[in-house]
Amino acid sequence: MKPFTLADAVELMGDELLIPLPDGSGSFPLRVASVQDRGSTAHFEQFSIVLEGDMRCVLSQGTFALRGLKLGEAHWFLVPIGRSDDRMTYEAVFSIVKPMEGAAE
């Protein structure tokens, strides 16, 4: 399986990702609001993704299943980082080990 990368994250900008509601009654949309390189190095690719959702469903910090057209299915650890009158903001942080040059993937 190919690792999720900063380039993959950038492709998700503006996309809607769906999280199934805990009671199974449907899903809750989060929009990919921004992607930020967090200081990638020769050995690690480090980045964060900020997602925004409305206030009808406020998520606690934890791991959630997400689905999207480009993303497919993934499990991300989300942390609530901000709140306004009508919107909740979450962040997912990634630190991916880069394959060694010449190593088989």
The first five atom37 places (N, CA, C, CB, O) and aatype in JSON, in Angstrom:
{
  "aatype": [12, 11, 14, 13, 16, 10, 0, 3, 0, 19, 6, 10, 12, 7, 3, 6, 10, 10, 9, 14, 10, 14, 3, 7, 15, 7, 15, 13, 14, 10, 1, 19, 0, 15, 19, 5, 3, 1, 7, 15, 16, 0, 8, 13, 6, 5, 13, 15, 9, 19, 10, 6, 7, 3, 12, 1, 4, 19, 10, 15, 5, 7, 16, 13, 0, 10, 1, 7, 10, 11, 10, 7, 6, 0, 8, 17, 13, 10, 19, 14, 9, 7, 1, 15, 3, 3, 1, 12, 16, 18, 6, 0, 19, 13, 15, 9, 19, 11, 14, 12, 6, 7, 0, 0, 6],
  "atom_mask": [
    [1, 1, 1, 1, 1],
    [1, 1, 1, 1, 1],
    [1, 1, 1, 1, 1],
    [1, 1, 1, 1, 1],
    [1, 1, 1, 1, 1],
    [1, 1, 1, 1, 1],
    [1, 1, 1, 1, 1],
    [1, 1, 1, 1, 1],
    [1, 1, 1, 1, 1],
    [1, 1, 1, 1, 1],
    [1, 1, 1, 1, 1],
    [1, 1, 1, 1, 1],
    [1, 1, 1, 1, 1],
    [1, 1, 1, 0, 1],
    [1, 1, 1, 1, 1],
    [1, 1, 1, 1, 1],
    [1, 1, 1, 1, 1],
    [1, 1, 1, 1, 1],
    [1, 1, 1, 1, 1],
    [1, 1, 1, 1, 1],
    [1, 1, 1, 1, 1],
    [1, 1, 1, 1, 1],
    [1, 1, 1, 1, 1],
    [1, 1, 1, 0, 1],
    [1, 1, 1, 1, 1],
    [1, 1, 1, 0, 1],
    [1, 1, 1, 1, 1],
    [1, 1, 1, 1, 1],
    [1, 1, 1, 1, 1],
    [1, 1, 1, 1, 1],
    [1, 1, 1, 1, 1],
    [1, 1, 1, 1, 1],
    [1, 1, 1, 1, 1],
    [1, 1, 1, 1, 1],
    [1, 1, 1, 1, 1],
    [1, 1, 1, 1, 1],
    [1, 1, 1, 1, 1],
    [1, 1, 1, 1, 1],
    [1, 1, 1, 0, 1],
    [1, 1, 1, 1, 1],
    [1, 1, 1, 1, 1],
    [1, 1, 1, 1, 1],
    [1, 1, 1, 1, 1],
    [1, 1, 1, 1, 1],
    [1, 1, 1, 1, 1],
    [1, 1, 1, 1, 1],
    [1, 1, 1, 1, 1],
    [1, 1, 1, 1, 1],
    [1, 1, 1, 1, 1],
    [1, 1, 1, 1, 1],
    [1, 1, 1, 1, 1],
    [1, 1, 1, 1, 1],
    [1, 1, 1, 0, 1],
    [1, 1, 1, 1, 1],
    [1, 1, 1, 1, 1],
    [1, 1, 1, 1, 1],
    [1, 1, 1, 1, 1],
    [1, 1, 1, 1, 1],
    [1, 1, 1, 1, 1],
    [1, 1, 1, 1, 1],
    [1, 1, 1, 1, 1],
    [1, 1, 1, 0, 1],
    [1, 1, 1, 1, 1],
    [1, 1, 1, 1, 1],
    [1, 1, 1, 1, 1],
    [1, 1, 1, 1, 1],
    [1, 1, 1, 1, 1],
    [1, 1, 1, 0, 1],
    [1, 1, 1, 1, 1],
    [1, 1, 1, 1, 1],
    [1, 1, 1, 1, 1],
    [1, 1, 1, 0, 1],
    [1, 1, 1, 1, 1],
    [1, 1, 1, 1, 1],
    [1, 1, 1, 1, 1],
    [1, 1, 1, 1, 1],
    [1, 1, 1, 1, 1],
    [1, 1, 1, 1, 1],
    [1, 1, 1, 1, 1],
    [1, 1, 1, 1, 1],
    [1, 1, 1, 1, 1],
    [1, 1, 1, 0, 1],
    [1, 1, 1, 1, 1],
    [1, 1, 1, 1, 1],
    [1, 1, 1, 1, 1],
    [1, 1, 1, 1, 1],
    [1, 1, 1, 1, 1],
    [1, 1, 1, 1, 1],
    [1, 1, 1, 1, 1],
    [1, 1, 1, 1, 1],
    [1, 1, 1, 1, 1],
    [1, 1, 1, 1, 1],
    [1, 1, 1, 1, 1],
    [1, 1, 1, 1, 1],
    [1, 1, 1, 1, 1],
    [1, 1, 1, 1, 1],
    [1, 1, 1, 1, 1],
    [1, 1, 1, 1, 1],
    [1, 1, 1, 1, 1],
    [1, 1, 1, 1, 1],
    [1, 1, 1, 1, 1],
    [1, 1, 1, 0, 1],
    [1, 1, 1, 1, 1],
    [1, 1, 1, 1, 1],
    [1, 1, 1, 1, 1]
  ],
  "atom_positions": [
    [[0.83, -1.18, 0.0], [0.0, 0.0, 0.0], [0.89, 1.25, 0.0], [-0.95, -0.01, 1.22], [1.84, 1.35, 0.78]],
    [[0.57, 2.18, -0.86], [1.32, 3.43, -0.99], [1.01, 4.33, 0.21], [0.99, 4.16, -2.32], [-0.15, 4.51, 0.56]],
    [[2.05, 4.91, 0.85], [1.79, 5.8, 1.98], [1.1, 7.1, 1.53], [3.09, 6.13, 2.71], [1.32, 7.57, 0.42]],
    [[0.28, 7.64, 2.4], [-0.37, 8.93, 2.19], [0.69, 10.01, 2.31], [-1.55, 9.15, 3.2], [1.45, 10.02, 3.27]],
    [[0.75, 10.93, 1.35], [1.82, 11.94, 1.3], [1.25, 13.36, 1.34], [2.67, 11.75, 0.05], [0.04, 13.57, 1.23]],
    [[2.15, 14.32, 1.48], [1.78, 15.73, 1.41], [1.11, 16.04, 0.07], [3.01, 16.63, 1.63], [0.12, 16.76, 0.03]],
    [[1.65, 15.5, -1.01], [1.06, 15.73, -2.34], [-0.37, 15.19, -2.4], [1.92, 15.07, -3.44], [-1.25, 15.83, -2.99]],
    [[-0.61, 14.03, -1.78], [-1.97, 13.48, -1.73], [-2.89, 14.42, -0.95], [-1.96, 12.07, -1.08], [-4.03, 14.65, -1.34]],
    [[-2.39, 14.95, 0.17], [-3.17, 15.85, 1.01], [-3.55, 17.12, 0.25], [-2.4, 16.2, 2.28], [-4.69, 17.57, 0.33]],
    [[-2.6, 17.68, -0.48], [-2.86, 18.9, -1.25], [-3.97, 18.66, -2.28], [-1.57, 19.38, -1.96], [-4.78, 19.55, -2.53]],
    [[-4.01, 17.47, -2.85], [-5.06, 17.13, -3.83], [-6.46, 17.14, -3.2], [-4.78, 15.75, -4.43], [-7.45, 17.25, -3.91]],
    [[-6.54, 17.03, -1.88], [-7.83, 17.0, -1.18], [-8.37, 18.39, -0.85], [-7.7, 16.2, 0.08], [-9.5, 18.5, -0.38]],
    [[-7.58, 19.45, -1.07], [-8.01, 20.81, -0.72], [-9.42, 21.1, -1.25], [-7.01, 21.84, -1.28], [-9.7, 20.94, -2.43]],
    [[-10.29, 21.55, -0.34], [-11.65, 21.9, -0.71], [-12.61, 20.73, -0.77], [0.0, 0.0, 0.0], [-13.82, 20.94, -0.87]],
    [[-12.1, 19.51, -0.72], [-12.97, 18.32, -0.81], [-13.79, 18.14, 0.46], [-12.13, 17.07, -1.07], [-13.42, 18.6, 1.54]],
    [[-14.91, 17.46, 0.3], [-15.74, 17.08, 1.43], [-15.43, 15.64, 1.78], [-17.25, 17.27, 1.1], [-15.46, 14.75, 0.93]],
    [[-15.13, 15.41, 3.06], [-14.9, 14.06, 3.57], [-16.04, 13.73, 4.51], [-13.51, 13.94, 4.3], [-16.51, 14.6, 5.25]],
    [[-16.5, 12.49, 4.49], [-17.64, 12.09, 5.3], [-17.21, 11.18, 6.44], [-18.69, 11.38, 4.43], [-16.39, 10.28, 6.26]],
    [[-17.77, 11.43, 7.63], [-17.56, 10.6, 8.81], [-18.91, 9.99, 9.16], [-16.96, 11.43, 10.02], [-19.88, 10.72, 9.34]],
    [[-18.99, 8.65, 9.26], [-20.27, 8.04, 9.66], [-20.68, 8.52, 11.06], [-20.16, 6.49, 9.63], [-19.84, 8.59, 11.96]],
    [[-21.95, 8.83, 11.25], [-22.45, 9.23, 12.56], [-22.46, 8.02, 13.49], [-23.88, 9.85, 12.45], [-22.72, 6.91, 13.04]],
    [[-22.17, 8.23, 14.77], [-22.08, 7.11, 15.71], [-23.35, 6.27, 15.8], [-21.75, 7.63, 17.08], [-23.28, 5.06, 16.04]],
    [[-24.52, 6.9, 15.6], [-25.77, 6.15, 15.7], [-26.15, 5.44, 14.4], [-26.9, 7.08, 16.11], [-27.19, 4.79, 14.32]],
    [[-25.29, 5.56, 13.37], [-25.53, 4.88, 12.1], [-26.6, 5.52, 11.24], [0.0, 0.0, 0.0], [-27.02, 4.93, 10.24]],
    [[-27.05, 6.72, 11.59], [-28.15, 7.36, 10.86], [-27.71, 8.12, 9.62], [-28.87, 8.29, 11.77], [-28.54, 8.73, 8.95]],
    [[-26.44, 8.09, 9.3], [-25.96, 8.83, 8.13], [-24.5, 9.19, 8.31], [0.0, 0.0, 0.0], [-23.75, 8.49, 8.99]],
    [[-24.12, 10.29, 7.69], [-22.73, 10.72, 7.79], [-22.67, 12.23, 7.99], [-21.92, 10.31, 6.53], [-23.64, 12.95, 7.73]],
    [[-21.53, 12.68, 8.46], [-21.29, 14.08, 8.78], [-20.16, 14.6, 7.9], [-20.95, 14.26, 10.3], [-19.08, 14.0, 7.9]],
    [[-20.36, 15.71, 7.15], [-19.31, 16.2, 6.25], [-18.3, 17.12, 6.95], [-19.94, 16.93, 5.09], [-18.67, 17.95, 7.78]],
    [[-17.05, 16.95, 6.58], [-15.98, 17.88, 6.96], [-15.3, 18.32, 5.67], [-14.95, 17.21, 7.95], [-15.05, 17.5, 4.78]],
    [[-15.0, 19.62, 5.56], [-14.34, 20.15, 4.36], [-12.85, 20.34, 4.66], [-14.99, 21.49, 3.91], [-12.48, 20.85, 5.71]],
    [[-12.01, 19.92, 3.71], [-10.56, 20.12, 3.84], [-10.3, 21.6, 3.59], [-9.74, 19.2, 2.84], [-10.39, 22.07, 2.45]],
    [[-9.96, 22.33, 4.67], [-9.8, 23.78, 4.59], [-8.37, 24.2, 4.25], [-10.21, 24.42, 5.89], [-8.17, 25.18, 3.54]],
    [[-7.38, 23.46, 4.76], [-5.99, 23.81, 4.46], [-5.08, 22.61, 4.69], [-5.53, 25.0, 5.32], [-5.41, 21.68, 5.43]],
    [[-3.93, 22.68, 4.04], [-2.87, 21.67, 4.19], [-1.58, 22.45, 4.4], [-2.78, 20.7, 2.94], [-1.29, 23.39, 3.66]],
    [[-0.81, 22.06, 5.41], [0.42, 22.79, 5.7], [1.59, 21.83, 5.88], [0.25, 23.65, 6.96], [1.52, 20.86, 6.63]],
    [[2.69, 22.13, 5.17], [3.94, 21.4, 5.36], [4.47, 21.8, 6.73], [4.99, 21.72, 4.22], [4.61, 22.99, 7.02]],
    [[4.77, 20.82, 7.56], [5.23, 21.08, 8.94], [6.72, 20.83, 9.12], [4.45, 20.22, 9.91], [7.16, 20.47, 10.21]],
    [[7.49, 21.02, 8.05], [8.93, 20.87, 8.18], [9.43, 19.51, 7.73], [0.0, 0.0, 0.0], [10.13, 18.83, 8.48]],
    [[9.08, 19.12, 6.54], [9.56, 17.85, 6.02], [11.08, 17.85, 5.93], [8.94, 17.56, 4.64], [11.7, 18.89, 5.68]],
    [[11.68, 16.68, 6.12], [13.13, 16.52, 6.08], [13.47, 15.45, 5.05], [13.7, 16.14, 7.48], [12.59, 14.94, 4.36]],
    [[14.75, 15.11, 4.95], [15.17, 14.06, 4.03], [14.56, 12.71, 4.4], [16.7, 13.96, 4.01], [14.38, 11.85, 3.53]],
    [[14.24, 12.52, 5.67], [13.76, 11.21, 6.13], [12.28, 11.16, 6.48], [14.55, 10.8, 7.32], [11.69, 10.08, 6.52]],
    [[11.67, 12.31, 6.74], [10.27, 12.36, 7.13], [9.52, 13.42, 6.34], [10.14, 12.62, 8.63], [10.06, 14.48, 6.03]],
    [[8.27, 13.11, 6.03], [7.36, 14.08, 5.44], [6.34, 14.41, 6.52], [6.67, 13.54, 4.1], [5.56, 13.54, 6.92]],
    [[6.34, 15.65, 7.0], [5.48, 16.04, 8.1], [4.55, 17.15, 7.64], [6.32, 16.5, 9.33], [4.99, 18.17, 7.11]],
    [[3.24, 16.93, 7.84], [2.25, 17.9, 7.4], [0.99, 17.78, 8.23], [1.93, 17.71, 5.9], [0.79, 16.8, 8.95]],
    [[0.15, 18.79, 8.13], [-1.14, 18.76, 8.82], [-2.25, 19.14, 7.86], [-1.13, 19.69, 10.05], [-2.04, 19.85, 6.87]],
    [[-3.43, 18.66, 8.18], [-4.64, 18.96, 7.42], [-5.65, 19.55, 8.38], [-5.21, 17.67, 6.7], [-5.93, 18.98, 9.43]],
    [[-6.21, 20.71, 8.02], [-7.25, 21.34, 8.82], [-8.58, 21.09, 8.12], [-6.99, 22.87, 9.01], [-8.72, 21.32, 6.92]],
    [[-9.55, 20.62, 8.89], [-10.89, 20.31, 8.39], [-11.91, 21.15, 9.14], [-11.21, 18.8, 8.53], [-11.73, 21.45, 10.32]],
    [[-12.98, 21.53, 8.44], [-14.04, 22.33, 9.05], [-15.38, 21.64, 8.88], [-14.09, 23.74, 8.44], [-15.67, 21.07, 7.83]],
    [[-16.19, 21.7, 9.94], [-17.54, 21.15, 9.89], [-18.49, 22.06, 10.63], [0.0, 0.0, 0.0], [-18.07, 22.92, 11.41]],
    [[-19.79, 21.88, 10.39], [-20.76, 22.73, 11.1], [-20.93, 22.21, 12.53], [-22.12, 22.75, 10.35], [-20.37, 21.19, 12.91]],
    [[-21.71, 22.93, 13.31], [-21.83, 22.64, 14.74], [-22.89, 21.59, 15.06], [-22.15, 23.9, 15.47], [-23.12, 21.3, 16.23]],
    [[-23.54, 21.0, 14.05], [-24.6, 20.03, 14.37], [-24.04, 18.75, 14.97], [-25.4, 19.7, 13.13], [-24.76, 18.0, 15.63]],
    [[-22.76, 18.5, 14.75], [-22.11, 17.32, 15.33], [-20.68, 17.72, 15.7], [-22.12, 16.1, 14.32], [-19.84, 17.93, 14.82]],
    [[-20.42, 17.84, 17.0], [-19.08, 18.22, 17.47], [-18.36, 16.95, 17.88], [-19.16, 19.24, 18.66], [-18.84, 16.18, 18.71]],
    [[-17.18, 16.74, 17.29], [-16.4, 15.53, 17.55], [-15.39, 15.77, 18.66], [-15.69, 15.06, 16.28], [-14.79, 16.84, 18.74]],
    [[-15.2, 14.78, 19.52], [-14.13, 14.81, 20.51], [-12.85, 14.35, 19.83], [-14.46, 13.91, 21.74], [-12.89, 13.79, 18.74]],
    [[-11.72, 14.59, 20.47], [-10.45, 14.09, 19.96], [-10.52, 12.57, 19.83], [-9.26, 14.52, 20.88], [-10.98, 11.89, 20.75]],
    [[-10.06, 12.04, 18.7], [-10.05, 10.6, 18.52], [-9.82, 10.2, 17.08], [0.0, 0.0, 0.0], [-9.65, 11.04, 16.2]],
    [[-9.83, 8.89, 16.86], [-9.63, 8.34, 15.52], [-10.99, 8.11, 14.87], [-8.82, 7.01, 15.58], [-11.89, 7.53, 15.48]],
    [[-11.13, 8.58, 13.63], [-12.39, 8.5, 12.92], [-12.18, 7.93, 11.52], [-13.06, 9.88, 12.84], [-11.16, 8.18, 10.88]],
    [[-13.17, 7.17, 11.06], [-13.18, 6.69, 9.68], [-13.66, 7.85, 8.81], [-14.11, 5.42, 9.51], [-14.65, 8.51, 9.13]],
    [[-12.96, 8.09, 7.71], [-13.35, 9.13, 6.76], [-13.45, 8.52, 5.37], [-12.34, 10.31, 6.78], [-12.73, 7.59, 5.04]],
    [[-14.36, 9.07, 4.56], [-14.51, 8.65, 3.17], [-14.56, 9.88, 2.28], [-15.79, 7.78, 2.98], [-15.13, 10.91, 2.65]],
    [[-13.96, 9.76, 1.11], [-14.02, 10.84, 0.14], [-13.75, 10.28, -1.25], [0.0, 0.0, 0.0], [-13.19, 9.2, -1.39]],
    [[-14.17, 11.02, -2.27], [-13.99, 10.55, -3.64], [-12.52, 10.33, -3.98], [-14.6, 11.53, -4.63], [-12.16, 9.29, -4.53]],
    [[-11.66, 11.29, -3.65], [-10.23, 11.15, -3.93], [-9.52, 10.35, -2.85], [-9.57, 12.52, -4.07], [-8.59, 9.59, -3.14]],
    [[-9.95, 10.52, -1.59], [-9.28, 9.86, -0.46], [-9.56, 8.37, -0.42], [-9.72, 10.5, 0.84], [-8.7, 7.59, -0.04]],
    [[-10.77, 7.98, -0.82], [-11.18, 6.6, -0.58], [-11.58, 6.5, 0.88], [0.0, 0.0, 0.0], [-12.3, 7.35, 1.39]],
    [[-11.11, 5.46, 1.57], [-11.39, 5.31, 2.99], [-10.1, 5.38, 3.78], [-12.11, 3.98, 3.28], [-9.07, 4.84, 3.36]],
    [[-10.14, 6.06, 4.93], [-8.96, 6.19, 5.78], [-9.42, 6.4, 7.22], [-8.05, 7.38, 5.31], [-10.57, 6.77, 7.47]],
    [[-8.52, 6.16, 8.15], [-8.76, 6.44, 9.57], [-7.73, 7.48, 10.0], [-8.65, 5.13, 10.44], [-6.53, 7.25, 9.92]],
    [[-8.22, 8.63, 10.47], [-7.35, 9.72, 10.9], [-7.64, 10.06, 12.34], [-7.53, 10.96, 10.0], [-8.78, 9.95, 12.8]],
    [[-6.6, 10.48, 13.06], [-6.74, 10.99, 14.42], [-7.0, 12.49, 14.31], [-5.46, 10.68, 15.3], [-6.15, 13.24, 13.84]],
    [[-8.18, 12.92, 14.75], [-8.59, 14.32, 14.65], [-8.59, 14.97, 16.03], [-9.98, 14.45, 14.0], [-9.0, 14.36, 17.02]],
    [[-8.13, 16.21, 16.07], [-8.1, 17.0, 17.3], [-8.89, 18.28, 17.06], [-6.63, 17.31, 17.75], [-8.58, 19.01, 16.12]],
    [[-9.89, 18.59, 17.89], [-10.57, 19.87, 17.75], [-9.62, 21.0, 18.11], [-11.85, 19.92, 18.64], [-8.99, 20.97, 19.17]],
    [[-9.51, 22.01, 17.23], [-8.55, 23.1, 17.48], [-9.2, 24.48, 17.48], [-7.46, 23.07, 16.43], [-8.53, 25.47, 17.79]],
    [[-10.47, 24.57, 17.13], [-11.11, 25.88, 17.1], [-12.61, 25.77, 16.97], [0.0, 0.0, 0.0], [-13.15, 24.75, 16.54]],
    [[-13.27, 26.86, 17.35], [-14.73, 26.88, 17.3], [-15.18, 28.31, 17.05], [-15.34, 26.33, 18.62], [-14.64, 29.26, 17.62]],
    [[-16.19, 28.45, 16.19], [-16.83, 29.75, 15.99], [-18.33, 29.53, 16.19], [-16.52, 30.35, 14.56], [-18.74, 28.44, 16.59]],
    [[-19.13, 30.54, 15.93], [-20.58, 30.4, 16.13], [-21.19, 29.29, 15.29], [-21.27, 31.7, 15.81], [-22.11, 28.6, 15.75]],
    [[-20.69, 29.1, 14.09], [-21.33, 28.14, 13.18], [-20.4, 27.04, 12.67], [-21.9, 28.86, 12.02], [-20.81, 26.24, 11.83]],
    [[-19.17, 26.99, 13.18], [-18.21, 26.05, 12.58], [-17.25, 25.51, 13.66], [-17.42, 26.74, 11.44], [-16.87, 26.22, 14.59]],
    [[-16.88, 24.24, 13.49], [-15.87, 23.61, 14.34], [-14.7, 23.25, 13.45], [-16.45, 22.33, 15.08], [-14.89, 22.81, 12.31]],
    [[-13.48, 23.44, 13.95], [-12.27, 23.17, 13.18], [-11.48, 22.05, 13.85], [-11.4, 24.46, 13.05], [-11.34, 22.01, 15.07]],
    [[-10.97, 21.14, 13.01], [-10.21, 19.98, 13.48], [-8.88, 19.92, 12.74], [-11.02, 18.66, 13.28], [-8.75, 20.47, 11.64]],
    [[-7.9, 19.25, 13.34], [-6.6, 19.08, 12.68], [-6.19, 17.62, 12.75], [-5.53, 19.98, 13.34], [-6.36, 16.95, 13.77]],
    [[-5.63, 17.14, 11.65], [-4.99, 15.82, 11.58], [-3.53, 16.07, 11.24], [-5.68, 14.87, 10.51], [-3.23, 16.8, 10.29]],
    [[-2.61, 15.47, 12.0], [-1.17, 15.68, 11.82], [-0.54, 14.37, 11.36], [-0.5, 16.19, 13.13], [-0.85, 13.3, 11.9]],
    [[0.34, 14.47, 10.37], [0.98, 13.28, 9.79], [2.49, 13.42, 9.83], [0.5, 13.07, 8.33], [3.04, 14.49, 9.59]],
    [[3.17, 12.33, 10.14], [4.63, 12.24, 10.07], [4.94, 10.91, 9.39], [5.31, 12.34, 11.51], [4.86, 9.85, 10.02]],
    [[5.28, 10.97, 8.12], [5.44, 9.78, 7.29], [6.93, 9.54, 7.04], [4.69, 9.94, 5.94], [7.65, 10.44, 6.61]],
    [[7.38, 8.33, 7.31], [8.77, 7.96, 7.03], [8.91, 7.81, 5.52], [9.19, 6.65, 7.78], [8.16, 7.06, 4.89]],
    [[9.87, 8.52, 4.94], [10.12, 8.41, 3.5], [10.91, 7.14, 3.23], [10.89, 9.66, 2.97], [11.77, 6.77, 4.02]],
    [[10.61, 6.46, 2.11], [11.4, 5.27, 1.76], [12.85, 5.66, 1.5], [10.8, 4.56, 0.53], [13.13, 6.73, 0.97]],
    [[13.76, 4.78, 1.87], [15.18, 5.03, 1.59], [15.4, 4.92, 0.09], [16.1, 4.03, 2.36], [14.82, 4.07, -0.57]],
    [[16.25, 5.79, -0.45], [16.53, 5.76, -1.89], [17.12, 4.41, -2.25], [17.5, 6.9, -2.3], [18.01, 3.9, -1.57]],
    [[16.6, 3.85, -3.33], [17.09, 2.56, -3.8], [16.41, 1.38, -3.14], [0.0, 0.0, 0.0], [16.62, 0.24, -3.55]],
    [[15.58, 1.63, -2.1], [14.89, 0.53, -1.42], [13.63, 0.19, -2.19], [14.54, 0.92, 0.04], [12.96, 1.06, -2.75]],
    [[13.31, -1.1, -2.23], [12.08, -1.54, -2.89], [10.9, -1.13, -2.02], [12.08, -3.08, -3.13], [10.95, -1.24, -0.8]],
    [[9.82, -0.65, -2.67], [8.62, -0.25, -1.91], [7.68, -1.4, -1.77], [7.9, 0.92, -2.58], [6.62, -1.27, -1.16]]
  ]
}
